[in-house]
Amino acid sequence: MHNLQDTITAPATPAGVSALAVIRVSGAHAIAIANQCFDKNIENAEGYTIHYGHIVDDTVRIDEVLLSVFRNPHSYTGEDSVEISGHGSPYITRRIIETLLKNGARMAEPGEFTLRAFLNQKLDLAQAEAVADMISSNSEASLQMALSQMRGGFSKDIAVLRQELIDFAALIELENDFGEEDVEFADREGLKVLIAKLLTQIEKLRSSFAAGNVLKNGINTVLAGKPNAGKSTLLNALLNEERAIVSEIAGTTRDTIEEVFTLNGMQFRLIDTAGLRESSDTIEQIGVGKTKESMRKAELLVYLFDLSTTTPAQLGEELKALPPSGQTIVVANKAEIGRYTLSDWPESTVFISAKELEIQPLLSELERVASHYELGNETVINNARHADALAKSSEALQKVLHGLDHGLTSDMVALDIRNALFQLGLITGEVTNDEVLDSIFTRFCIGK
């Protein structure tokens, strides 16, 4: 990262032609630099005020703008900041940036505004990562989870865990200071009870990662079945567009087709696959292999069968042959020409007609699946870095318990407690290093 004492600038809106463009400036000299580029004096402007005027380069007017002033520490970054709202011409945006640079600002690095917010204690590291999640959210579920993380619920949980451990660690460290006197300030049995409680809480957070990952990225859903069962027709019906080629010729789909389908705020990452059958065609064999691999990785398998050609006995054999996967919904397609009565099929079978767009029974089942991932009041994590830190802190606490059970000395127990505290501190940023910060903030867009 560059010198954090510099005043930085960057466009906060995406590149391209639009009605408006916003340019951010932040740093100790943000207001002074903006003042040199503005045809009205804002040097002594109060925070939270908006000023109408023109951006000028010497005597040349560049654009008619609204300029918002934020005084430290009451800004996103905790520094003096200015936001310039102008017309959305890429040329105008570039000229305004050039003028700001000429008067003393420098271009911001990716994520540098949020990095400064973190360093100025406007938000912790977990909340900063939630900012990136909110920007990239593409469903109501992922947005609400990011907002929950930004409000600091997860950070508060981690803070409580750390503080309880710190209070006890202080007594262990005190014993080390009086090592020659052979005294114990910390109740070993009490420490065991505390560690057991912390392990339970950490495991609860860790176990939420799978659900959090689904809320963030969507439910990995595979459409599978025999050739001509109607998988591609169903995909098109769900998406309400002709995304996949539909043909009466068996084996039309040779490779996986992936699309995103949103239902009541939850994303389903749909994967249309090659039909499951034995084939001498090399290409089709590869496609079937990919189908089985996708099924093994699926969180949800939607298995279609042709109600007009499949017998209950055949369906039973097909289901037995399926590779292990997550939840499975068995769907009887072509109900408009199907045979047999409802009682002939498994009780949970869903009956649809993809061709006639009669798919509401399946949509109801998908809604049921999505309801299992709804956000309640409990904290849910969706960040692999957090999950890894929780796993390592749990491992360190397990070593603490082992040490207490086997009579290890205070200094050895203290080492494992420090490691657990270190791992928990990595999550919220009480403990960090430049490599971690670079890894996190360089993934942000340049204006954030």
TORPA-232458 format. One record per residue: x, y, z of N, C-alpha, C, O in turn; residue in one letter. Coordinates in steps of 0.1 Angstrom, whole numbers, plus 2048, in hexadecimal, padded with zeros to 3 digits. Layout:
# TORPA-232458
XYZXYZXYZXYZA/...
This chain:
# TORPA-232458
8087F480080080080080980D80081480C805M/8048177FA80B8247FA80A82B808803825811H/81083680A80F83E81680184181A7FA848812N/7FD83D8257EF8408297ED84E82E7E1852831L/7F785682E7F68648317F286C8257EE878826Q/7F38668197F086D80D7E187080C7D9869813D/7DD8798047CF87B8017CC8747F47D38767EAT/7C286C7F47BF8627E97B28667E27A986C7E8I/7B18627D57A58647CE7A28587C47AC8517C0T/7968567C179284C7B778384D7B477B8527BCA/77F8497A87718487A576A83E7AE76F8327AFP/75E8417B37578377BB74C8307B47468277B9A/74A8357A774082E79F74682779375282B790T/74081D78D74781578374A81D777744827774P/75481876F75881F76374C81D759745814759A/74C82774F74182674573883274573983A74FG/73183473B72783F73A71B83D743715832743V/71884774B70D84775470885575770E85E753S/6FD85675E6F786376170086B76A703877768A/70586477470E86A77E71A86278171B85677EL/72586878673186278A735868797733874799A/73A8607A173E8657AE74D8637AF7528587ADV/75486D7B476386C7B676586F7C47608797CAI/76D8667CB7708687D977E86E7DB78786B7D3R/77F8767E678C87B7EA78D8797F978487D800V/7988747FE79987280D7A88748117B187080AS/7A987A81D7B687D8227B788B8297AD892828G/7C288D82F7C489A8377C28A682E7BD8B0833A/7C58A68217C48B18197B98B080F7B88B7804H/7AF8A78117A48A580879C8B280579A8B57F9A/7998B980F7908C580E7988D08077938D77FEI/7A58D180B7AE8DC8057B08D97F67AF8E27EEA/7B28CC7F27B48C97E47A88CB7DC7A88D07D1I/79C8C67E278F8C97DB78D8D77D97878DC7CFA/7908DF7E378E8EE7E37958F47D77908FE7D1N/7A18EF7D47A98F57C97A38F17BB7A68F87B1Q/79A8E77BB7948E37AE7868E77AD77F8E37A4C/7818EF7B77738F37B87729027B677A9097BBF/7679077B07669157AE75F91C7B975B9287B8D/75D9157C575891B7D17619177DC76790D7DCK/7629207E676B91D7F17659147FC75A917802N/76A9087FD7658FE80776F8FC81276D8F281AI/77990481378490181D77F90082B7838F7832E/77590882E76F90883C76190283C759904846N/75E8FA8327508F583174E8EA83C7578E3840A/7428EA84273F8E084C73D8D384673A8D183BE/73F8C884F73D8BB84B72E8B88487268BF84DG/72B8AE84071E8AB83C7178B683570B8B8836Y/71E8BD82C7188C882471B8C58157258BF812T/7128CA80D7138C87FE7148D57F870C8DE7FBI/71D8D67EE71F8E37E871E8E27D87238D97D2H/7168EB7D27158EB7C471F8F47BE7228FF7C3Y/7258F07B372F8F87AC7358F17A072F8E879AG/7418F579C7488EF7917568EB79475D8F279CH/75A8DF78F7688DB79076F8E378576B8E3779I/77B8E97897828F177F7918EC77F7968E9789V/7978ED7747A68EB7727AB8F876E7AB8FC762D/7B18FF7787B590D7767A99157737A091777CD/7A791A76779B92276379191A75B78791F757T/79590D75878C90574F7828FE7577858F6760V/77590075476B8F875B76A8EA75576A8E8749R/76A8E075E7698D275A75B8CD75B7568C6752I/7558CF7667478CA7687408D17737468D777CD/7338D17727298D677C7278CB7867228C0782E/7298CD7937298C279C7228C67AA7208D17ACV/71F8BB7B271C8BD7C07288B77C872C8AC7C5L/72D8BF7D17398BA7D97358B97E77308C27EEL/7368AD7ED7338AA7FB73F8AA8037498A4800S/73E8B080F7498B28187478A982573C8AA82BV/7518A282975089A83575D89D83D76889C838F/75B8A184A7668A485376989885C761891860R/77789685E77A88B86677688E875775899879N/77288487D773875879765870873763864872P/75D87A87074F87686B74E87485C74787B855H/75686A85875686684A75885784975B851853S/75685283D75884383B76683F83F768835846Y/77084783B77E84383E78384884B78D844850T/77B85185278085785E78986385C78E869865G/78B86784F79387284B78B87D84577F87B842E/79088984378989383A78788D82D790887827D/77B88E82877788881B76E89181376789A818S/76F88F8067678977FC76288D7F27698847EDV/75588E7EE74F8867E374A8907D97418987DCE/74E88E7CD74A8977C274088F7B97448857B3I/7348947B772A88E7AF7298967A27248A17A2S/72D89079772D89778A72688F780720885783G/72789477372188C768729880765735880767H/72287676072886975F73086675273085B74DG/73687074C73E86E74174C86974575286F74ES/75185E73F75E859743769864741773865748P/76786D73677187773477188274077B886745Y/76588574476388F74F76988975C771890763I/76687D75F76C87676A77B87676A782879774T/78187375F78F87375D79588175F7A0882766R/78F88B75A79489975B79389D76A79C8A476FR/78889A77178789E77F79289778779989D790I/79488A78579F88378C7AD8897897B588B792I/7AF88C77C7BC8927787BE8A07807C98A3784E/7B48A77817B58B47887B88B27977C08BA79CT/7B18A879D7B48A67AB7C28A17AD7C98A57B7L/7C78987A47D58947A57DF89F7A37E98A07AAL/7DC8A879A7E58B37977E68BC7A47F08C37A6K/7DB8BC7AC7DB8C57B87E08BE7C57DE8C37CFN/7E58B27C37EB8AC7CF7E689E7D47EC8987DCG/7DB8997CE7D688C7D17DD8817CA7E58847C0A/7DC8757CE7E186A7C67D68607C47CC85F7CCR/7D78577BA7CD84D7B87CD8437C37D783E7C8M/7C183F7C87C08357D27C38277CD7C08247C2A/7C881F7D67C98117D37BC80A7D57B380F7DCE/7BA7FE7CF7AD7F67D27AB7F57E17B47F07E8P/79F7F87E579C7F67F37A28007FD7A07FE809G/7A980A7F87B08138027A781C80A7AB81F816E/79C82080579282780D78E81F81978D824824F/78A81281778580982179180682B78F804837T/79D8048257A980282D7AB80D8387AD80A843L/7A98198337AB82583C79F8258467A2828852R/79382184278882084C78C816857789818863A/79280A85379680085C7A18058667A0804872F/7AB80C8607B78118687B281C8717B881E87CL/7A882386D7A382E87679882987F790832885N/79681C88078D81688977E81A88777681B890Q/77B81C87A76D81F876765812875759811876K/76D8078727677FA8727737F087377E7F3871L/76F7E387877A7DA87A77C7D286D7757D4863D/7857C886D7897C186177D7B985B77B7B884FL/7767B286476A7AA8607607B385975A7AF84FA/75E7BE85F7547C88597597CD84C7517CF843Q/7667CF84B76B7D483E7697CA8337667CD828A/76B7BD8367697B282D75A7B28297577AE81EE/7517B58327437B583073F7C08267367BE81EA/7477CB8267457D681C7477D080E73F7D2805V/7527C880C7547C27FF7497B87FB7457B87F0A/7447B18057397A780372D7AF7FF7257AA7F6D/72A7BA80571E7C280171F7C77F37157C77ECM/72A7CC7EF72C7D17E272A7C67D77247C87CDI/72E7BA7DA72D7AF7D17217A77D271E79D7CBS/7187AA7DC70C7A27DE7037A37D27017AD7CCS/6FD7977CF6F57967C36E77907C66E178B7BDN/6E478F7D36D778A7D76D37907E46DB7967EBS/6C67907E86C17957F46C878E8006CC79580AE/6CA7817FF6D077980A6DF77E80C6E3780818A/6E677F8016F47838036F57918086FF794810S/6EC79A8046EC7A88086E97A98176F07B081FL/6DF7A281C6DB7A282A6E679D8336E97A283EQ/6ED79282E6F878D83670479783770A798842M/70779D82C7117A782C70E7B38357167B883DA/7017B78356FD7C283E6FE7BE84C7027C6855L/6FA7B284F6FB7AD85D70A7AD86270D7B186DS/7137A98597217A985D7267B785E72E7BA867Q/7227C08567267CE8577217D58647287DD869M/7157D08697107D68757187D18817177D688CR/7217C787F72B7C38897267B789272C7B589DG/71C7B088F7177A589772279A8997257968A4G/72879688E73378C88F73F79289774578A89FF/74279E89474E7A489C74B7A48AB7547A28B2S/73F7A78AF73C7A78BD73D7998C37427988CEK/73978F8BB73A7818C074977E8C374D7788CDD/7527828B976077F8BA7667878C676E7828CDI/7627948C776779C8D27647968E076C7968E9A/7587908E175478A8EE75D77E8F076277C8FCV/75F7768E676776A8E877576E8EC77B7688F5L/77B7788E578977C8E878A7828F679377F8FDR/78078A8FA78179090778178691378878791CQ/77877C91177777291C78576A91D789767927E/78A7689117977609117A27699167AB76591DL/7A27769127AC7809177AC7819267B778192DI/7A078292C79F78393B7A67779427AC77994CD/7A476B93C7AA75F9437B975E93F7C175A948F/7BC7629337CA76292F7D376B9387DE76893BA/7CD77693D7D477F9457D87789527E377B957A/7D07709587D37699647DE75E9617E775D96AL/7DD7589567E874E9527F5755951800750955I/7F576094A80176894880776D95581376E957E/7FE77095F80277596C80A76997381476C97AL/80575D97180C75297781A75197282474D979E/81C75496582A75395F83375D96683F75B967N/82D76996A83577397083A76F97E844774984D/83276598483676099283A75299183774A99AF/84074E98684374098484B73998F84972E992G/85574199585D73B99F8557389AC8597309B4E/84A7409AE84273E9BB8397329BA83372E9C4E/83772C9AD82E7219AB8207249B181A71C9B9D/81A72F9AC80C7329B08037319A4808732999V/7F67309A67EC72F99C7E273A99E7DB7399A9E/7E07439957D674D9967CA74998E7BF74E991F/7CB7409847C073D97C7BA72F9807C2725982A/7AD72F9817A67229857A67199787A071C96ED/7AE70E9797AF70596E7A16FF96A79F6FE95ER/7996FC97378C6F697078370196977C6FE960E/78470D96E77D71896878171A95A77971D951G/78E71995879371B94A78E71094178B713935L/78E7049467886F993D77A6FC9397766FA92EK/77270194376470494076370F93675B70E92CV/76C71993776C72492E770720920769723916L/77A71891F77F71391277470A90B77270C8FFI/76E7029137636F990D7587029077526FF8FDA/75470D90F74A71690A74E71D8FD74671E8F4K/75B7228FD7607298F176071F8E575D7238DAL/7647138E77657098DC7577078D77557068CAL/74D7068DF73F7048DB73B7108D273470F8C8T/73E71C8D773A7288CF7417298C273C72D8B8Q/74E7268C27567268B675171C8AC75071F8A0I/74E7108B17497068A873C70A8A2739706896E/7337118A97267158A472971F89972271F88FK/73272889A73673289073B72A88473872D878L/74472188674A71987B740712873740711867R/73670C87A72C70487372370C86B71C707862S/72371986D71A72286572072685871A72C84FS/72D72285673472684A72D72083D72C727833F/72971483E72370E83271671582E714718822A/70E71983870272183570572F8306FF734827A/70F73583671474283271974282471674C81DG/72073882072573781371A73680871B73C7FDN/70F72F80C70472E8036FD73B8026F973F7F7V/6FB74280D6F474F80D6FC7598046F77627FEL/70A7588057127617FD71375E7EF7127677E6K/7147517EB71774D7DD70B7467D770B7437CBN/7017427DE6F573B7D86F672C7DB7017277DEG/6EB7257D96EA7177DB6EE7107CE6E87127C3I/6F97087CF6FE7007C36F46F57C06F36EB7C7N/6ED6F77B56E16EF7B16E46E87A46E66EF79AT/6E46DB7A46E66D37986D96CD7936D26C779AV/6D76CF7866CB6C977F6D16BC7786D96BD76FL/6CC6B177C6D16A47776C669B7746BA69C778A/6C969076C6BF6877686C368075B6CD683755G/6BB6777566BE67074A6BC67973E6B668473FK/6C26767326C067E7266B16807236A9677725P/6AE68C71F6A068F71B69669072768A68F725N/69C69073369369173F68D69F73F6826A1746A/6936A973868D6B77386966C17416906CB745G/6A26BE7436AB6C674B6AD6D47456AB6DE74BK/6B06D47386B26E17316A56E97306A66F5731S/69A6E272E68D6E972D68A6EF73B6856FA73BT/68D6E874568B6ED7536946F975568F70375BL/6A16F87516AA7047536A471074C6A471B752L/6A070E74069A71A73968D71F73F68B72B73FN/68571674567971A74C67C72275867672C75BA/68671E76068A72576C69073376968D73C770L/69873375E69E74075B695749752698755751L/68A74374D68174A74468874F73868575A733N/69174773369874B72669D73E72069F734727E/6A073E7136A573370C6B573270E6BC735705E/6B972D71A6C772D71D6CD7207186D9721713R/6C67157196CC7087146C57037086B9705706A/6CC6FC7006C66F66F46BD6EA6F86C26E16FFI/6B16EA6F26A86E06F56A56D86E86A26DE6DEV/6A66CB6E96A46C26DE69F6B56E26A26B06EDS/6976AE6D96936A16DC69E6976DA69C68B6DEE/6A969B6D56B56926D36BB6906E06C069A6E7I/6BD6846E56C36816F26D16856F26D86836E8A/6D668A6FD6E468D6FE6E869B6F86F469D6F5G/6DE6A46F76E26B16F16EC6B96FA6F56BF6F5T/6E96B87076F26BF7106FF6B77136FD6AC718T/70A6BB70F7176B471171F6B971C7276B2722R/71D6C671F7256CC72A71C6D37347106D4731D/7216D773F7196DE7497166ED74471E6F373ET/70A6F17477066FF7457027057526FA700759I/7087107567067167636FF72476170372C759E/6F57267696EE73376A6E97357786E972C780E/6E674277B6E17467886D37497886CE75077FV/6CB7437916BD7457926BA74A7A06BE7447AAF/6B27557A26AF75B7AF6A17597B269875C7AAT/69E7547BE6917517C268F7577D16967527DAL/6867607D26847677DF69176B7E66927697F2N/69A7717DF6A67777E46B176D7E66BC7717EAG/6AF7607E36BA7567E46BE7527D66B674F7CDM/6CB7517D46D174D7C76D273D7C76D67377D1Q/6CE7387BB6D172A7B86DA72A7AC6D772F7A2F/6E67247AE6F07237A36ED71679C6F270B79FR/6E57177916E070B78A6EA7067806F170D779L/6EC6F97806F56F27776ED6E77706E96DD775I/6EB6EA7636E56E075A6EF6D67556FA6DB750D/6ED6CA7566F76C07536F46B67486E86B5744T/6FE6AF7436FB6A57396F369973F6F469674BA/6EA6937376E268873C6EA67C7406F467973AG/6E567674B6EC66A7506E865D7496DD659749L/6F26587416EF64B73A6FD64673670764D736R/6FD63973370963372D70A63771E700637717E/71663A71A71863F70C72663B70772F63B70FS/7266386FA7336356F473A6426EE7456416EAS/73264D6EE7376596E974165F6F373D6626FFD/74D6626EF7576666F97536746FF75567670BT/74E67D6F674B68A6FB73F689705740690710I/73568170272A67F70C72F67971972A67C723E/73866F71873E66972474467472D743673739Q/74B67D72775268872F747690735748694741I/73C69372E73169B73372A69473F72769A749G/72868773E72267F74972B67F755727680760V/73867E75374267F75E74168C76574168D771G/74069775D73E6A57637316A676B7316AC776K/72769F76671A69F76D71B69977B71769F785T/72268D77B72368678872C68E79272968F79EK/73669578D73F69D7957376A979B7386AC7A6E/72F6AF7927266BA79771C6B67A171A6BD7ABS/7176AA79F70D6A57A97136A37B770D6A57C1M/72069E7B772769B7C37296A87CB7296A87D7R/72B6B37C472E6C07CA7216C87CD7226D37D3K/7166C47C870A6CC7C97056CD7D87056C37DFA/7006D97DB6F96DA7E76EA6D67E66E36D27EFE/6E56D77D96D76D37D66D76CC7C96DD6D17BFL/6D26C07C86D06B97BC6C26B87B86B96B37C0L/6BE6BE7AC6B16BC7A76B16B179C6B66B3791V/6AC6A67A06AD69A79769F69978F695696795Y/6A069A78269569A77969368C77369D685770L/68768777268467B76A67867E76266F685765F/67767775666D67874D661670751662663751D/65667675664B66F75B64466775163C65D754L/64666A74463F66373964665673564064D72FS/65365473965A64873466064074066663673ET/66064674C66763F75765D63876065263D763T/66162C76465862576E65D62777C66962B77ET/65562578665962779466561E79766E62379EP/66661279167160A79467E60F78E68960F794A/67D61578268961B77B68E62778369A629785Q/68462F78868863A79069063679C69A63C7A0L/68B62C7A36926277AF6A06237AC6A96267B4G/6A261C7A16B061879D6B962479A6C462579DE/6B362E7936BA63A7906BF64279C6CA64679DE/6B66437A66B964A7B26C46437BA6CC6497C1L/6C36357BA6CE62E7C16DB6307BB6E662F7C2K/6DC6327AE6E96337A76EF6417A86FA6447A3A/6E764B7AE6ED6597AF6F865A7B86F96537C3L/7036617B470E6647BD70966C7C96FF6737C8P/71066B7D570C6737E070C6827DE7166877D7P/7036897E37026987E16FB69E7ED6F86977F7S/6F76AA7EC6F06B17F76E16AD7F76DE6A17F5G/6D86B77F96CA6B47F86C66B07EA6CC6B47E0Q/6BB6A87E96B76A47DC6A86A67DB6A06A37E4T/6A46AC7D06956AE7CC6936A57C06996A77B5I/68A69C7C16866937B667B6997AE67069C7B4V/67D69C7A16736A379966E69B78E676696786V/66169978D65A69278265769C77864E6A477AA/65D69B76C65A6A576165169F75764F693757N/64B6A774F6426A374463569E74A62F694746K/6316A57556246A075C6186A175360E69A755A/6196A974860E6AB73F60B69E73760069C732E/61569573661368972F61767D737618672732I/61967F74461E67474C61466974F60866A74DG/61965E75361165275661265076561965776DR/60A64676A60A64277860364C78160165877CY/60064978D5FA6527966046577A06106527A1T/6016617A860A6677B160F65D7BB61B65E7BFL/6076547BF60B64A7C96166407C561C6397CDS/6186407B76226377B263163C7B563A6347B4D/6326497B863F64F7B96436527C863A6537D0W/6506547CA6536587D864B6647DD64866D7D5P/6486647E963F66F7EF64467D7EC63C6867EBE/65167F7EC65668D7EB6586917DC65D69C7DAS/6546897D365568C7C564E6997C164269B7C5T/6546A17B964E6AE7B464A6AC7A66526A879EV/63E6B07A26396AE7956386BB78E6326C5792F/63E6BC78263F6C877A63D6C576B63D6BA767I/63B6D076363C6CF7556446DB75063F6E674ES/6516D874F65A6E374B6576E973D6586F573BA/6526E173464E6E57276436EF7276426F9720K/6396EC73062D6F573262F70073C62670773FE/63C70174163F70B74B637709758635713760L/6336FD75B62C6FA7676366F57726376E9774E/63D6FE7786486FA7816466FF78F6506FF797I/63B70479263870A7A063B7007AB6417047B5Q/6386F37A963B6E97B464A6E97B764E6E77C3P/6526EA7AD6616EA7AF6656F77B566D6F77BEL/65F7027B166370F7B766070F7C66677147CEL/6557087CA6517077D865C6FF7E065F7037EBS/6616F57D966B6ED7E06786F57E167F6F47EBE/67B6FC7D76887047D868670F7E26907127E9L/67A7157E467871E7EF67A7187FC67F71E806E/67570B7FE67770480A68670280D68A704819R/68E6FE80369C6FC8056A37098096AB70A812V/69F7148026A57218056A27268136AA72D81AA/69672281869272782669B72183169C72783BS/6A271682E6AB7118386B771A83A6BE719844H/6BA7238306C672B8316C273A8356CB742835Y/6B673C8396B274A83C6B974E8496BC747852E/6BD75B8486C47618536BB76385F6B176985EL/6BF75E86B6B87618776C076B87F6C677487AG/6BF76A88C6C77738956D576E8986DD77589EN/6D87618946E575B8966EF76088C6EC763881E/6FC76189170676688870A75B87E70B74F882T/70C75F87271075686771C75B86071D76785DV/72675385E73375785873375284972D747846I/73975A84173A75683274775882D749758820N/75175B83575F75E83176875383476974F840N/76F74E82A77874282C78474683578873E83DA/78875383579375783E78E75684D796752855R/78275A84F77C75985D77B74B86177E74786CH/77674285877473485B78272E85F783726868A/78C73185779972C85A79F7308677A472986FD/79D73D86B7A274287779A73C8837A073988DA/78D73A88178573388C78A72588E78B720899L/78D71E8837927108847A071088B7A2707894A/7A87198887B571988F7B471D89E7BC7188A6K/7AB7268A17A972A8AF7A371E8B77A771C8C2S/79A7178B079570B8B67A07008B97A06FA8C4S/7A96FF8B07B46F58B17BD6FA8BD7C16F18C5E/7BF7078BE7C870C8C97C17098D77C77068E0A/7B470C8D77AC70A8E47AC6FB8E87AC6F88F3L/7AB6F28DE7AC6E48E17B96E08E77B96D88F0Q/7C46E78E37D16E48E97D16EA8F77D86E4900K/7CA6F58FA7C96FA9077C36F09107C86ED91BV/7B86EA90C7B16E09147BA6D49167BB6CF921L/7C16D090C7CA6C490D7D56C79177D96BF91FH/7DA6D49167E56D79207E06D892E7E76D4937G/7D46DD9307CE6DD93E7CC6CF9437CF6CC94FL/7C76C693B7C56B893F7D26B19427D16A794AD/7DD6B593C7E96AE93E7F46B69468006B3946H/7EF6C094D7F76C79568036CF95080D6D0956G/8016D494480B6DD93E80D6E99478046EE94DL/8196EF94681C6FB94E81470794881070793DT/81471295080C71E94C81272494080A728937S/81F72493E82472A93282172392581F72991BD/82071592681C70E91A80D71091780971190CM/8047109227F67139207F472191A7EC723911V/7FC72A91F7FB73891A7FE73990B7F8741904A/80773190680B7328F87FF72E8EF7FC7358E5L/7F77248F37EC7208EB7E072A8ED7D972C8E3D/7DF7308F87D573A8FA7D87468F17CF74C8EBI/7E574A8F17E97558E87E67528DA7E275B8D2R/7E87468D57E67428C87D77438C47D37488BAN/7CE73F8CE7C07408CB7BC74F8CA7B47528C2A/7C17578D37BE7658D37C376C8C67BC7748C0L/7CF7678C17D476C8B57CB7698A97C87728A1F/7C675D8A87BD75989D7B076089D7AB765893Q/7AA7628A979E76A8AA7A07788A779877F8A1L/7AC77E8AB7AF78B8A77B178E8997AF799894G/7B57848917B77858837AA78887C7A978E871L/79F78388279278587B78D79387B789798871I/78E79A88678A7A88877957B28867927BE885T/7A17AE8857AC7B78837B37BC88F7BC7C588EG/7B07B789B7B87BA8A77C67B68A57D07BC8A9E/7C87AB89D7D57A68997D57A588A7CC79F884V/7DF7AA8847E07A98757EE7AD8707F67B0878T/7F07AC8637FC7AF85D7FA7B584F7EF7B484AN/8047BA8498027C183C7FE7B78327F67BB829D/8037AA8327FF7A18287F079E8287EA79D81EE/7EB79C8357DD79A8367D47A68317CB7A4829V/7D87B28347D17BE8307D27BF8217C87C281AL/7DE7BD81B7DF7BE80C7D67B38067CF7B67FCD/7D67A780B7CE79D8057BF7A08057B779D7FCS/7BA7A68107AC7AA8127A87B680979F7B5801I/7B07C180A7AB7CE8057AE7CF7F67A87D77EFF/7B87C77F17BB7C87E27B07C27DA7AF7C37CET/7A77BA7E179B7B47DA7907BE7D87867BB7D1R/7917C97DF7867D37DE7877DB7D17917DB7CAF/77C7E27CD77D7EA7C17847F77C57867FA7D1C/7897FE7BB7938097BE78D8157C679481C7CDI/7808177C47798227CA77481F7D876D8287DEG/7768137DD77180F7EA77C80C7F477A8087FFK/
